[in-house]
Amino acid sequence: MDEKGKIAKLYDADHWLLPLSKRVYIIIDKKMNIIYRKDMGFGLLENQTETLIGEIERNIK
């Protein structure tokens, strides 16, 4: 649980006005690099499972 919003701030998912986190999809590789980031505000990523799996497969080397 991110009660103080530290993780949300770290990944720029905190809302500038409301005490809520935005919906941000992030994929991080083994070296802790962000290989995919999509900020959806409060919406959902369309075809989220297919999109995220596709991005993971595209970035596996």
CHARMM internal coordinates of N, CA and C (Angstrom, degrees):
IC EDIT
DIST 1 N 1 CA 1.4317
DIST 1 CA 1 C 1.5276
ANGL 1 N 1 CA 1 C 109.35
DIST 1 C 2 N 1.2970
ANGL 1 CA 1 C 2 N 116.17
DIHE 1 N 1 CA 1 C 2 N 138.32
DIST 2 N 2 CA 1.4678
ANGL 1 C 2 N 2 CA 122.63
DIHE 1 CA 1 C 2 N 2 CA -176.19
DIST 2 CA 2 C 1.5287
ANGL 2 N 2 CA 2 C 109.49
DIHE 1 C 2 N 2 CA 2 C -107.09
DIST 2 C 3 N 1.3409
ANGL 2 CA 2 C 3 N 116.55
DIHE 2 N 2 CA 2 C 3 N 63.25
DIST 3 N 3 CA 1.4576
ANGL 2 C 3 N 3 CA 121.24
DIHE 2 CA 2 C 3 N 3 CA -172.82
DIST 3 CA 3 C 1.5289
ANGL 3 N 3 CA 3 C 114.15
DIHE 2 C 3 N 3 CA 3 C -60.26
DIST 3 C 4 N 1.3123
ANGL 3 CA 3 C 4 N 117.59
DIHE 3 N 3 CA 3 C 4 N -34.13
DIST 4 N 4 CA 1.4700
ANGL 3 C 4 N 4 CA 120.25
DIHE 3 CA 3 C 4 N 4 CA -178.87
DIST 4 CA 4 C 1.5215
ANGL 4 N 4 CA 4 C 112.62
DIHE 3 C 4 N 4 CA 4 C -97.68
DIST 4 C 5 N 1.3353
ANGL 4 CA 4 C 5 N 117.65
DIHE 4 N 4 CA 4 C 5 N 1.26
DIST 5 N 5 CA 1.4519
ANGL 4 C 5 N 5 CA 121.63
DIHE 4 CA 4 C 5 N 5 CA 176.39
DIST 5 CA 5 C 1.5140
ANGL 5 N 5 CA 5 C 115.09
DIHE 4 C 5 N 5 CA 5 C 76.41
DIST 5 C 6 N 1.3269
ANGL 5 CA 5 C 6 N 118.53
DIHE 5 N 5 CA 5 C 6 N 17.34
DIST 6 N 6 CA 1.4742
ANGL 5 C 6 N 6 CA 120.76
DIHE 5 CA 5 C 6 N 6 CA -177.89
DIST 6 CA 6 C 1.5214
ANGL 6 N 6 CA 6 C 111.74
DIHE 5 C 6 N 6 CA 6 C -64.20
DIST 6 C 7 N 1.3227
ANGL 6 CA 6 C 7 N 116.91
DIHE 6 N 6 CA 6 C 7 N -44.68
DIST 7 N 7 CA 1.4651
ANGL 6 C 7 N 7 CA 120.16
DIHE 6 CA 6 C 7 N 7 CA -178.97
DIST 7 CA 7 C 1.5246
ANGL 7 N 7 CA 7 C 110.14
DIHE 6 C 7 N 7 CA 7 C -68.12
DIST 7 C 8 N 1.3174
ANGL 7 CA 7 C 8 N 117.06
DIHE 7 N 7 CA 7 C 8 N -42.38
DIST 8 N 8 CA 1.4660
ANGL 7 C 8 N 8 CA 120.87
DIHE 7 CA 7 C 8 N 8 CA 178.36
DIST 8 CA 8 C 1.5246
ANGL 8 N 8 CA 8 C 110.62
DIHE 7 C 8 N 8 CA 8 C -58.86
DIST 8 C 9 N 1.3157
ANGL 8 CA 8 C 9 N 116.97
DIHE 8 N 8 CA 8 C 9 N -42.93
DIST 9 N 9 CA 1.4710
ANGL 8 C 9 N 9 CA 120.01
DIHE 8 CA 8 C 9 N 9 CA 178.47
DIST 9 CA 9 C 1.5248
ANGL 9 N 9 CA 9 C 111.32
DIHE 8 C 9 N 9 CA 9 C -66.40
DIST 9 C 10 N 1.3277
ANGL 9 CA 9 C 10 N 116.58
DIHE 9 N 9 CA 9 C 10 N -41.33
DIST 10 N 10 CA 1.4576
ANGL 9 C 10 N 10 CA 121.75
DIHE 9 CA 9 C 10 N 10 CA -179.28
DIST 10 CA 10 C 1.5322
ANGL 10 N 10 CA 10 C 111.43
DIHE 9 C 10 N 10 CA 10 C -56.96
DIST 10 C 11 N 1.3311
ANGL 10 CA 10 C 11 N 116.33
DIHE 10 N 10 CA 10 C 11 N -40.32
DIST 11 N 11 CA 1.4600
ANGL 10 C 11 N 11 CA 120.94
DIHE 10 CA 10 C 11 N 11 CA -177.89
DIST 11 CA 11 C 1.5258
ANGL 11 N 11 CA 11 C 112.70
DIHE 10 C 11 N 11 CA 11 C -102.95
DIST 11 C 12 N 1.3154
ANGL 11 CA 11 C 12 N 116.85
DIHE 11 N 11 CA 11 C 12 N 18.32
DIST 12 N 12 CA 1.4621
ANGL 11 C 12 N 12 CA 123.06
DIHE 11 CA 11 C 12 N 12 CA 177.79
DIST 12 CA 12 C 1.5315
ANGL 12 N 12 CA 12 C 111.03
DIHE 11 C 12 N 12 CA 12 C 52.55
DIST 12 C 13 N 1.3221
ANGL 12 CA 12 C 13 N 115.74
DIHE 12 N 12 CA 12 C 13 N 45.84
DIST 13 N 13 CA 1.4616
ANGL 12 C 13 N 13 CA 121.02
DIHE 12 CA 12 C 13 N 13 CA 179.12
DIST 13 CA 13 C 1.5219
ANGL 13 N 13 CA 13 C 111.56
DIHE 12 C 13 N 13 CA 13 C -111.48
DIST 13 C 14 N 1.3325
ANGL 13 CA 13 C 14 N 116.76
DIHE 13 N 13 CA 13 C 14 N 2.00
DIST 14 N 14 CA 1.4585
ANGL 13 C 14 N 14 CA 118.94
DIHE 13 CA 13 C 14 N 14 CA 179.45
DIST 14 CA 14 C 1.5192
ANGL 14 N 14 CA 14 C 109.70
DIHE 13 C 14 N 14 CA 14 C -78.73
DIST 14 C 15 N 1.3059
ANGL 14 CA 14 C 15 N 115.63
DIHE 14 N 14 CA 14 C 15 N 147.67
DIST 15 N 15 CA 1.4631
ANGL 14 C 15 N 15 CA 120.97
DIHE 14 CA 14 C 15 N 15 CA 178.56
DIST 15 CA 15 C 1.5169
ANGL 15 N 15 CA 15 C 107.90
DIHE 14 C 15 N 15 CA 15 C -85.30
DIST 15 C 16 N 1.3098
ANGL 15 CA 15 C 16 N 117.60
DIHE 15 N 15 CA 15 C 16 N 138.83
DIST 16 N 16 CA 1.4531
ANGL 15 C 16 N 16 CA 121.45
DIHE 15 CA 15 C 16 N 16 CA -174.99
DIST 16 CA 16 C 1.5249
ANGL 16 N 16 CA 16 C 113.28
DIHE 15 C 16 N 16 CA 16 C -69.13
DIST 16 C 17 N 1.3413
ANGL 16 CA 16 C 17 N 117.29
DIHE 16 N 16 CA 16 C 17 N -22.04
DIST 17 N 17 CA 1.4580
ANGL 16 C 17 N 17 CA 120.02
DIHE 16 CA 16 C 17 N 17 CA -176.83
DIST 17 CA 17 C 1.5289
ANGL 17 N 17 CA 17 C 113.00
DIHE 16 C 17 N 17 CA 17 C -118.15
DIST 17 C 18 N 1.3164
ANGL 17 CA 17 C 18 N 115.53
DIHE 17 N 17 CA 17 C 18 N -46.34
DIST 18 N 18 CA 1.4613
ANGL 17 C 18 N 18 CA 120.52
DIHE 17 CA 17 C 18 N 18 CA -175.20
DIST 18 CA 18 C 1.5317
ANGL 18 N 18 CA 18 C 111.59
DIHE 17 C 18 N 18 CA 18 C -88.94
DIST 18 C 19 N 1.3311
ANGL 18 CA 18 C 19 N 117.33
DIHE 18 N 18 CA 18 C 19 N 152.60
DIST 19 N 19 CA 1.4728
ANGL 18 C 19 N 19 CA 119.90
DIHE 18 CA 18 C 19 N 19 CA 177.51
DIST 19 CA 19 C 1.5277
ANGL 19 N 19 CA 19 C 111.30
DIHE 18 C 19 N 19 CA 19 C -82.34
DIST 19 C 20 N 1.3233
ANGL 19 CA 19 C 20 N 115.73
DIHE 19 N 19 CA 19 C 20 N 50.29
DIST 20 N 20 CA 1.4587
ANGL 19 C 20 N 20 CA 123.36
DIHE 19 CA 19 C 20 N 20 CA -178.65
DIST 20 CA 20 C 1.5145
ANGL 20 N 20 CA 20 C 108.97
DIHE 19 C 20 N 20 CA 20 C -128.93
DIST 20 C 21 N 1.2997
ANGL 20 CA 20 C 21 N 115.81
DIHE 20 N 20 CA 20 C 21 N 160.54
DIST 21 N 21 CA 1.4608
ANGL 20 C 21 N 21 CA 120.51
DIHE 20 CA 20 C 21 N 21 CA 172.71
DIST 21 CA 21 C 1.5176
ANGL 21 N 21 CA 21 C 108.86
DIHE 20 C 21 N 21 CA 21 C -99.96
DIST 21 C 22 N 1.3314
ANGL 21 CA 21 C 22 N 115.73
DIHE 21 N 21 CA 21 C 22 N 144.51
DIST 22 N 22 CA 1.4569
ANGL 21 C 22 N 22 CA 120.43
DIHE 21 CA 21 C 22 N 22 CA 174.31
DIST 22 CA 22 C 1.5254
ANGL 22 N 22 CA 22 C 108.22
DIHE 21 C 22 N 22 CA 22 C -77.59
DIST 22 C 23 N 1.3126
ANGL 22 CA 22 C 23 N 115.78
DIHE 22 N 22 CA 22 C 23 N 165.33
DIST 23 N 23 CA 1.4643
ANGL 22 C 23 N 23 CA 120.29
DIHE 22 CA 22 C 23 N 23 CA 176.08
DIST 23 CA 23 C 1.5275
ANGL 23 N 23 CA 23 C 107.24
DIHE 22 C 23 N 23 CA 23 C -89.04
DIST 23 C 24 N 1.3225
ANGL 23 CA 23 C 24 N 115.16
DIHE 23 N 23 CA 23 C 24 N 108.64
DIST 24 N 24 CA 1.4531
ANGL 23 C 24 N 24 CA 121.43
DIHE 23 CA 23 C 24 N 24 CA 179.85
DIST 24 CA 24 C 1.5226
ANGL 24 N 24 CA 24 C 107.83
DIHE 23 C 24 N 24 CA 24 C -123.43
DIST 24 C 25 N 1.3146
ANGL 24 CA 24 C 25 N 115.84
DIHE 24 N 24 CA 24 C 25 N 123.78
DIST 25 N 25 CA 1.4653
ANGL 24 C 25 N 25 CA 121.49
DIHE 24 CA 24 C 25 N 25 CA 178.27
DIST 25 CA 25 C 1.5211
ANGL 25 N 25 CA 25 C 107.36
DIHE 24 C 25 N 25 CA 25 C -92.80
DIST 25 C 26 N 1.3208
ANGL 25 CA 25 C 26 N 116.19
DIHE 25 N 25 CA 25 C 26 N 125.47
DIST 26 N 26 CA 1.4611
ANGL 25 C 26 N 26 CA 121.04
DIHE 25 CA 25 C 26 N 26 CA -177.85
DIST 26 CA 26 C 1.5213
ANGL 26 N 26 CA 26 C 108.75
DIHE 25 C 26 N 26 CA 26 C -134.22
DIST 26 C 27 N 1.3222
ANGL 26 CA 26 C 27 N 115.59
DIHE 26 N 26 CA 26 C 27 N 133.93
DIST 27 N 27 CA 1.4656
ANGL 26 C 27 N 27 CA 121.47
DIHE 26 CA 26 C 27 N 27 CA 172.36
DIST 27 CA 27 C 1.5183
ANGL 27 N 27 CA 27 C 106.44
DIHE 26 C 27 N 27 CA 27 C -117.57
DIST 27 C 28 N 1.3183
ANGL 27 CA 27 C 28 N 115.64
DIHE 27 N 27 CA 27 C 28 N 128.29
DIST 28 N 28 CA 1.4595
ANGL 27 C 28 N 28 CA 122.10
DIHE 27 CA 27 C 28 N 28 CA -177.53
DIST 28 CA 28 C 1.5245
ANGL 28 N 28 CA 28 C 108.38
DIHE 27 C 28 N 28 CA 28 C -117.41
DIST 28 C 29 N 1.3328
ANGL 28 CA 28 C 29 N 116.91
DIHE 28 N 28 CA 28 C 29 N 132.54
DIST 29 N 29 CA 1.4616
ANGL 28 C 29 N 29 CA 119.67
DIHE 28 CA 28 C 29 N 29 CA -179.94
DIST 29 CA 29 C 1.5307
ANGL 29 N 29 CA 29 C 111.20
DIHE 28 C 29 N 29 CA 29 C -81.89
DIST 29 C 30 N 1.3266
ANGL 29 CA 29 C 30 N 116.35
DIHE 29 N 29 CA 29 C 30 N -179.36
DIST 30 N 30 CA 1.4694
ANGL 29 C 30 N 30 CA 121.95
DIHE 29 CA 29 C 30 N 30 CA -176.86
DIST 30 CA 30 C 1.5283
ANGL 30 N 30 CA 30 C 112.71
DIHE 29 C 30 N 30 CA 30 C -62.11
DIST 30 C 31 N 1.3271
ANGL 30 CA 30 C 31 N 117.00
DIHE 30 N 30 CA 30 C 31 N -25.36
DIST 31 N 31 CA 1.4591
ANGL 30 C 31 N 31 CA 120.87
DIHE 30 CA 30 C 31 N 31 CA -179.60
DIST 31 CA 31 C 1.5296
ANGL 31 N 31 CA 31 C 112.07
DIHE 30 C 31 N 31 CA 31 C -91.04
DIST 31 C 32 N 1.3399
ANGL 31 CA 31 C 32 N 115.60
DIHE 31 N 31 CA 31 C 32 N 10.83
DIST 32 N 32 CA 1.4665
ANGL 31 C 32 N 32 CA 123.48
DIHE 31 CA 31 C 32 N 32 CA 178.76
DIST 32 CA 32 C 1.5291
ANGL 32 N 32 CA 32 C 113.58
DIHE 31 C 32 N 32 CA 32 C 69.43
DIST 32 C 33 N 1.3428
ANGL 32 CA 32 C 33 N 116.31
DIHE 32 N 32 CA 32 C 33 N 24.31
DIST 33 N 33 CA 1.4540
ANGL 32 C 33 N 33 CA 121.24
DIHE 32 CA 32 C 33 N 33 CA 174.77
DIST 33 CA 33 C 1.5179
ANGL 33 N 33 CA 33 C 109.11
DIHE 32 C 33 N 33 CA 33 C -92.00
DIST 33 C 34 N 1.3174
ANGL 33 CA 33 C 34 N 116.25
DIHE 33 N 33 CA 33 C 34 N 139.19
DIST 34 N 34 CA 1.4599
ANGL 33 C 34 N 34 CA 119.63
DIHE 33 CA 33 C 34 N 34 CA 175.42
DIST 34 CA 34 C 1.5222
ANGL 34 N 34 CA 34 C 107.38
DIHE 33 C 34 N 34 CA 34 C -76.86
DIST 34 C 35 N 1.3316
ANGL 34 CA 34 C 35 N 116.26
DIHE 34 N 34 CA 34 C 35 N 119.22
DIST 35 N 35 CA 1.4601
ANGL 34 C 35 N 35 CA 120.08
DIHE 34 CA 34 C 35 N 35 CA -179.09
DIST 35 CA 35 C 1.5308
ANGL 35 N 35 CA 35 C 111.35
DIHE 34 C 35 N 35 CA 35 C -104.10
DIST 35 C 36 N 1.3300
ANGL 35 CA 35 C 36 N 116.77
DIHE 35 N 35 CA 35 C 36 N -12.56
DIST 36 N 36 CA 1.4581
ANGL 35 C 36 N 36 CA 120.90
DIHE 35 CA 35 C 36 N 36 CA 176.92
DIST 36 CA 36 C 1.5175
ANGL 36 N 36 CA 36 C 107.90
DIHE 35 C 36 N 36 CA 36 C -154.37
DIST 36 C 37 N 1.3288
ANGL 36 CA 36 C 37 N 115.95
DIHE 36 N 36 CA 36 C 37 N 134.22
DIST 37 N 37 CA 1.4619
ANGL 36 C 37 N 37 CA 121.32
DIHE 36 CA 36 C 37 N 37 CA 176.99
DIST 37 CA 37 C 1.5151
ANGL 37 N 37 CA 37 C 108.02
DIHE 36 C 37 N 37 CA 37 C -146.09
DIST 37 C 38 N 1.3049
ANGL 37 CA 37 C 38 N 116.11
DIHE 37 N 37 CA 37 C 38 N 127.39
DIST 38 N 38 CA 1.4649
ANGL 37 C 38 N 38 CA 121.20
DIHE 37 CA 37 C 38 N 38 CA 178.39
DIST 38 CA 38 C 1.5169
ANGL 38 N 38 CA 38 C 107.97
DIHE 37 C 38 N 38 CA 38 C -137.37
DIST 38 C 39 N 1.3169
ANGL 38 CA 38 C 39 N 116.65
DIHE 38 N 38 CA 38 C 39 N 114.94
DIST 39 N 39 CA 1.4589
ANGL 38 C 39 N 39 CA 123.08
DIHE 38 CA 38 C 39 N 39 CA 178.88
DIST 39 CA 39 C 1.5207
ANGL 39 N 39 CA 39 C 108.13
DIHE 38 C 39 N 39 CA 39 C -90.91
DIST 39 C 40 N 1.3248
ANGL 39 CA 39 C 40 N 116.37
DIHE 39 N 39 CA 39 C 40 N 116.02
DIST 40 N 40 CA 1.4597
ANGL 39 C 40 N 40 CA 121.30
DIHE 39 CA 39 C 40 N 40 CA -177.72
DIST 40 CA 40 C 1.5273
ANGL 40 N 40 CA 40 C 112.15
DIHE 39 C 40 N 40 CA 40 C -105.32
DIST 40 C 41 N 1.3180
ANGL 40 CA 40 C 41 N 117.85
DIHE 40 N 40 CA 40 C 41 N 9.73
DIST 41 N 41 CA 1.4614
ANGL 40 C 41 N 41 CA 119.11
DIHE 40 CA 40 C 41 N 41 CA -176.02
DIST 41 CA 41 C 1.5148
ANGL 41 N 41 CA 41 C 108.24
DIHE 40 C 41 N 41 CA 41 C 64.02
DIST 41 C 42 N 1.3191
ANGL 41 CA 41 C 42 N 117.01
DIHE 41 N 41 CA 41 C 42 N -115.57
DIST 42 N 42 CA 1.4628
ANGL 41 C 42 N 42 CA 120.38
DIHE 41 CA 41 C 42 N 42 CA 177.16
DIST 42 CA 42 C 1.5205
ANGL 42 N 42 CA 42 C 111.40
DIHE 41 C 42 N 42 CA 42 C -112.51
DIST 42 C 43 N 1.3368
ANGL 42 CA 42 C 43 N 117.26
DIHE 42 N 42 CA 42 C 43 N 6.56
DIST 43 N 43 CA 1.4597
ANGL 42 C 43 N 43 CA 121.44
DIHE 42 CA 42 C 43 N 43 CA -179.65
DIST 43 CA 43 C 1.5223
ANGL 43 N 43 CA 43 C 112.18
DIHE 42 C 43 N 43 CA 43 C -89.69
DIST 43 C 44 N 1.3100
ANGL 43 CA 43 C 44 N 114.42
DIHE 43 N 43 CA 43 C 44 N 177.98
DIST 44 N 44 CA 1.4550
ANGL 43 C 44 N 44 CA 121.13
DIHE 43 CA 43 C 44 N 44 CA 178.30
DIST 44 CA 44 C 1.5213
ANGL 44 N 44 CA 44 C 110.47
DIHE 43 C 44 N 44 CA 44 C -103.52
DIST 44 C 45 N 1.2998
ANGL 44 CA 44 C 45 N 116.37
DIHE 44 N 44 CA 44 C 45 N 148.54
DIST 45 N 45 CA 1.4449
ANGL 44 C 45 N 45 CA 122.78
DIHE 44 CA 44 C 45 N 45 CA 174.76
DIST 45 CA 45 C 1.5201
ANGL 45 N 45 CA 45 C 108.12
DIHE 44 C 45 N 45 CA 45 C -72.77
DIST 45 C 46 N 1.3103
ANGL 45 CA 45 C 46 N 116.36
DIHE 45 N 45 CA 45 C 46 N 124.85
DIST 46 N 46 CA 1.4598
ANGL 45 C 46 N 46 CA 120.17
DIHE 45 CA 45 C 46 N 46 CA 179.78
DIST 46 CA 46 C 1.5239
ANGL 46 N 46 CA 46 C 109.41
DIHE 45 C 46 N 46 CA 46 C -64.74
DIST 46 C 47 N 1.3304
ANGL 46 CA 46 C 47 N 116.40
DIHE 46 N 46 CA 46 C 47 N 136.29
DIST 47 N 47 CA 1.4621
ANGL 46 C 47 N 47 CA 121.99
DIHE 46 CA 46 C 47 N 47 CA -178.44
DIST 47 CA 47 C 1.5325
ANGL 47 N 47 CA 47 C 110.42
DIHE 46 C 47 N 47 CA 47 C 51.34
DIST 47 C 48 N 1.3198
ANGL 47 CA 47 C 48 N 116.07
DIHE 47 N 47 CA 47 C 48 N 47.80
DIST 48 N 48 CA 1.4671
ANGL 47 C 48 N 48 CA 120.11
DIHE 47 CA 47 C 48 N 48 CA -170.62
DIST 48 CA 48 C 1.5181
ANGL 48 N 48 CA 48 C 114.17
DIHE 47 C 48 N 48 CA 48 C -57.37
DIST 48 C 49 N 1.3148
ANGL 48 CA 48 C 49 N 118.64
DIHE 48 N 48 CA 48 C 49 N -42.49
DIST 49 N 49 CA 1.4652
ANGL 48 C 49 N 49 CA 119.63
DIHE 48 CA 48 C 49 N 49 CA -178.38
DIST 49 CA 49 C 1.5197
ANGL 49 N 49 CA 49 C 110.69
DIHE 48 C 49 N 49 CA 49 C -64.14
DIST 49 C 50 N 1.3188
ANGL 49 CA 49 C 50 N 116.67
DIHE 49 N 49 CA 49 C 50 N -48.75
DIST 50 N 50 CA 1.4682
ANGL 49 C 50 N 50 CA 120.54
DIHE 49 CA 49 C 50 N 50 CA -179.37
DIST 50 CA 50 C 1.5241
ANGL 50 N 50 CA 50 C 111.10
DIHE 49 C 50 N 50 CA 50 C -63.89
DIST 50 C 51 N 1.3313
ANGL 50 CA 50 C 51 N 116.30
DIHE 50 N 50 CA 50 C 51 N -41.76
DIST 51 N 51 CA 1.4629
ANGL 50 C 51 N 51 CA 120.33
DIHE 50 CA 50 C 51 N 51 CA -179.86
DIST 51 CA 51 C 1.5210
ANGL 51 N 51 CA 51 C 111.44
DIHE 50 C 51 N 51 CA 51 C -62.78
DIST 51 C 52 N 1.3282
ANGL 51 CA 51 C 52 N 116.77
DIHE 51 N 51 CA 51 C 52 N -47.66
DIST 52 N 52 CA 1.4680
ANGL 51 C 52 N 52 CA 120.12
DIHE 51 CA 51 C 52 N 52 CA -177.71
DIST 52 CA 52 C 1.5216
ANGL 52 N 52 CA 52 C 111.93
DIHE 51 C 52 N 52 CA 52 C -68.06
DIST 52 C 53 N 1.3150
ANGL 52 CA 52 C 53 N 117.67
DIHE 52 N 52 CA 52 C 53 N -42.15
DIST 53 N 53 CA 1.4627
ANGL 52 C 53 N 53 CA 120.24
DIHE 52 CA 52 C 53 N 53 CA 177.19
DIST 53 CA 53 C 1.5270
ANGL 53 N 53 CA 53 C 110.16
DIHE 52 C 53 N 53 CA 53 C -63.33
DIST 53 C 54 N 1.3185
ANGL 53 CA 53 C 54 N 117.08
DIHE 53 N 53 CA 53 C 54 N -41.28
DIST 54 N 54 CA 1.4619
ANGL 53 C 54 N 54 CA 120.78
DIHE 53 CA 53 C 54 N 54 CA 177.46
DIST 54 CA 54 C 1.5180
ANGL 54 N 54 CA 54 C 112.13
DIHE 53 C 54 N 54 CA 54 C -60.43
DIST 54 C 55 N 1.3237
ANGL 54 CA 54 C 55 N 117.45
DIHE 54 N 54 CA 54 C 55 N -42.05
DIST 55 N 55 CA 1.4669
ANGL 54 C 55 N 55 CA 121.26
DIHE 54 CA 54 C 55 N 55 CA 178.44
DIST 55 CA 55 C 1.5198
ANGL 55 N 55 CA 55 C 111.42
DIHE 54 C 55 N 55 CA 55 C -66.84
DIST 55 C 56 N 1.3228
ANGL 55 CA 55 C 56 N 116.87
DIHE 55 N 55 CA 55 C 56 N -38.93
DIST 56 N 56 CA 1.4650
ANGL 55 C 56 N 56 CA 119.95
DIHE 55 CA 55 C 56 N 56 CA 177.37
DIST 56 CA 56 C 1.5305
ANGL 56 N 56 CA 56 C 110.12
DIHE 55 C 56 N 56 CA 56 C -63.79
DIST 56 C 57 N 1.3056
ANGL 56 CA 56 C 57 N 116.93
DIHE 56 N 56 CA 56 C 57 N -47.68
DIST 57 N 57 CA 1.4569
ANGL 56 C 57 N 57 CA 121.02
DIHE 56 CA 56 C 57 N 57 CA 179.52
DIST 57 CA 57 C 1.5178
ANGL 57 N 57 CA 57 C 112.05
DIHE 56 C 57 N 57 CA 57 C -62.62
DIST 57 C 58 N 1.3175
ANGL 57 CA 57 C 58 N 116.66
DIHE 57 N 57 CA 57 C 58 N -38.41
DIST 58 N 58 CA 1.4582
ANGL 57 C 58 N 58 CA 121.31
DIHE 57 CA 57 C 58 N 58 CA -179.83
DIST 58 CA 58 C 1.5311
ANGL 58 N 58 CA 58 C 111.75
DIHE 57 C 58 N 58 CA 58 C -65.98
DIST 58 C 59 N 1.3186
ANGL 58 CA 58 C 59 N 116.45
DIHE 58 N 58 CA 58 C 59 N -29.45
DIST 59 N 59 CA 1.4712
ANGL 58 C 59 N 59 CA 120.72
DIHE 58 CA 58 C 59 N 59 CA -176.22
DIST 59 CA 59 C 1.5134
ANGL 59 N 59 CA 59 C 114.24
DIHE 58 C 59 N 59 CA 59 C -98.29
DIST 59 C 60 N 1.3379
ANGL 59 CA 59 C 60 N 118.46
DIHE 59 N 59 CA 59 C 60 N -4.01
DIST 60 N 60 CA 1.4592
ANGL 59 C 60 N 60 CA 120.32
DIHE 59 CA 59 C 60 N 60 CA 177.28
DIST 60 CA 60 C 1.5249
ANGL 60 N 60 CA 60 C 108.27
DIHE 59 C 60 N 60 CA 60 C -77.98
DIST 60 C 61 N 1.3092
ANGL 60 CA 60 C 61 N 114.87
DIHE 60 N 60 CA 60 C 61 N 130.91
DIST 61 N 61 CA 1.4696
ANGL 60 C 61 N 61 CA 119.13
DIHE 60 CA 60 C 61 N 61 CA -177.60
DIST 61 CA 61 C 1.4969
ANGL 61 N 61 CA 61 C 110.09
DIHE 60 C 61 N 61 CA 61 C -122.87
END
COOR INIT
IC SEED 1 N 1 CA 1 C
IC BUILD
